[in-house]
């Protein structure tokens, strides 16, 4: 799991793993994080295990307790169609102009 910088969360399991790894990076126990976030240790354990029914407000409280922010980006802005063949043709055409 990558800690630091941007992380793409694809589902509850990814979020749970990220929260667990961040907690460990900060040297926090589940009990300490649960207290800081205002949740039960059992709830936090379920979240870290990727339970899909976690309440959003409690998830946000947990992220806040880990000094994390949520930055949402539309997926269409991340996936751009790139035609590598066209890029190579353009580069070859440009190189031919210089000769």
Buried (B, 14 or more C-beta within 10 A) or exposed (E): EEEEEEBEEEEBBBBBBBBBBBBBEEEBEBEBBBBBBEBBBEBBBBBBEBEEEBEEEBBBBBBBBBEBEEEEEEEEEEEEEEEEEEEEEEEEEEEEEEE
